[in-house]
Amino acid sequence: MAEQEGLKKSYHKSEPLSSKTEQRALVVNGAGCIAGRMCSHVSKLLLQGNRVTIVNAEKAMLSGHRYKTIELYKEHLEINSATNPIHGPFHPRRPDRILTKMVRGMVPKRKTSGVEAFKRLRVYIGVPDQFKDSKLEFFEDSKITKPASYYITIGDVAKEIGWRGEMLGG
């Protein structure tokens, strides 16, 4: 009986978190941002109850050596089911799906809070017409600090691993 009361108490502790923070809709510009840092900020905002939309997913940056990064992604594509590859795992090749999977790895995807948070995320290639007039925000510490030649865009990686470049511009 004491364990059940403890569960109820811990359940109620997580409830005020979403009511304390103001829930708002954010449009985040991915251009010129380091993808991992941006996704960690986005996942935190999602868990607080905010709706987050990422635009310009193909212009988000990955740091590190260009050819080594592409090679690691190509090696990752070779992982599949031993019995039947149709059963997965499925590897994203589009930039918006790559960013979505990054955020998914940063939220507790099997808990209710993580599932609800993940439903509040939208990622787009380019800037759709509905967000052209919106204020595009970014995170200051996720902007690139070196020249762009030290980074590779997610769009370039996606083209190397099989994305054909469709769906640009919304």
Secondary structure, 3 states (H helix, E strand, C coil): CHHHHHHHHHHHHHHHHHHHCCCCEEEEECCCEEHHHHHHHHHHHHHCCCEEEEECHHHCEEECCHHHHHHHHHHHHCCCCCCCHHHCCCCCCCHHHHHHHHHHCCCCCCCHHHHHHHHCEEECCCCCHHHCCCCCECCHHHECCCCHHHEEEHHHHHHHCCCCCCCCCC
